[in-house]
């Protein structure tokens, strides 16, 4: 399909351009780490896709480096939990899509990073998104659920806690779609949250 092939080629060009860039570092912009979380997410998503579609080991190695670098951060900035949600999503995708090709040591480090820097800090006191009716609820819960599902075989009880919390709070945000699917935060946030 020509349009899909165009997207595929754009992703591979991004992967090639990423190979020579340094891994992301924990640099906050104001109170946010969101730009870094989004860079890690995009790099990991695209490089994981690129490796699975082409078998190019350079993409695998670069995705692994990106994820391991993120796991070395002191934290993923839980005071601005969108940062955590997007970082968790990026690592969950890479961990899942590349699992069979990652070393056991890398798998253990990435799994520990998701647990320590995302799942264990998603406590209702700190994670106000559980009470939110905005896109924060959907984005943060979405990233955490992906991370929980990625590690569920090794940590089934923790995964269940995270999924249950998401199921308990996501309805707050879903109420915004009533009565006909429109969203009060506008189209951009409808896309982001949905």
N, C-alpha and C positions, 0 to 999 in steps of 0.2 A: 504494500500500500504506500503510495508516494508520500503522503503527509506523515505517516508513521515512520517511514524511512528517513525523512527529514529530521524528525525529532531524535531518532536513533543516532544519526550522524552528528547532530549538535551535542548530544550527550557525550559521544566519544571524543569530539574535539575538546570539550570541557575536561574530560579525563586526561587527555594528552597534555593539556595546558597545566593541569594540576600536578602532574608528576614531578616537575622541577620546583614547585613552590614549597616553602617551609610549612610544617604542620601548624595548625592553629595554636595560638597562645591565649592564656587567660588575661585578656585586657578588657576591662569594663569601660563602657561609654556612659558616663554619669553613673546611674544606679543599675545599669543594665549590662548584661553579658550576651544579650539577644543576638547581636550581629555575629558574634563568635559561634553561638549555638547554631545559628542558621547556616554559617559557613561549614561547620562540621557536619550538619545534617545533609546539606547539598553535596558536599564532597563524598561523604560516605555512601549516600544513596546512589549517586551517579557512578562512582568507582565500583561499587558492588554490582550494580546493573552491568556496567561495562565488562567486568570480569566474567559474570555469568553468561553474558551474550557472546563474548569473544574468546574467553579462556586466556586472555592476556594477563600473565602473572604480575606484571608491573602494576596493574590496577589493583589486584588483590593486595600486594605489598603496601601500596600507598594508602589504601583504605585502612589496612591494619595499623599502619603508623599513625594515621589521623585519629583512630579510635583510642589507641594506646596513649597518645598525647593528651587527649581529652580526659582520660582516666587519671592522668597525673595532676590535673588541676586540683587545687585545694578544695574546691567545691564547684557546683554549677550555678551558683548564685540563687539559693532558695528564697532570698528576700524579694526576688522578682521571678515568680515561679514559672512564668512563660519560658524563661531561659532554661530551666530544668526540663520542662515538658518537651521542648524541641530537641534538646540534647539527648534526652532519653529516647526519643523517637529515632533519631539518627543512629545511635548506637544499637538500638534494638534491630533496626533493619540490617545493619552491617553484620551484627552478631548472627542473626538468623540466616541471611542470604549467603554468608561466607563460612558458616559454622564448620562444615566438613573440610575446608581448606585452611582454617586457622590452626595454629599449634595449640596444644592443650594449655600451655602457659598463657598465651594470648587470650584464649577463651576464658580462663580463670580470671585474668586481670580485667577484662571487659565486663564479665558477669559481676565481679566485685564492684567495679565502678558504677554500674547501673544500680546495684543494691545500695551501696553506701551513699552515692551522690544524688539518687533520685527516689528510689522506693522507700528507703528508710527515713528520708526527710519529708515524705508526704504525709505528715501527721496533721490532723485537722487544725491543731493550734497554729502551726506555722503556715499551713497550706490553705489560705483563705479562699482559694478558688472553689473548694468544695461547697461553699455557700453562695457562689456567684451565679448570676443568671446571664452572664455575658459569655463571649467566646473564650474567656480564660478557662471556664469550666470544661468546655469541650476540648480545647487544645491541651491543657494540662492533663486531664483524664486520658485523652487519647494517647499521648506520649507515654504516660505511666502504664497504661494497659498494654501497649505494645511491648514495653520493657518487661512487664510481668509475664506476658505470654512467652517472650523469648527465653526467659529463665525458668519457666514453670516446671520443666522436667527435673531440674536440680533443686528448686525452691518452691514446691507446690503450695505450702501453707502461706508463704509470703505473697505468692502470685494470687491466691484466692482472696487474701485480705485486700489487695489493691483493686482487683476486679470488683469485689463486693462494694468497696467504697465508691468506685466509679458508678456502678449501677444504682447506688443509693443517692448519688448527687446529680447525675446527668439530667434527670427530669427537670431540674430547675432551669437549665438552659434550653431544654427542648420545648418548654412552655412558650418560649418566644416565637416559635414558628406558627402558633395558632393564630387565626383559624385556617389560614390557607397557604402557609409556607413562606410568607414574607418574613423579614428579619429586621428588628428595630435598629440594629447597628449599621445597616446599609449593606449593599452588595459585596463590597470588599470583605467585610467581616463575616457575612453569610458564607462566602467562599472559604475563608480561613477557618472558621469554626466548624463548618459542615465537613 
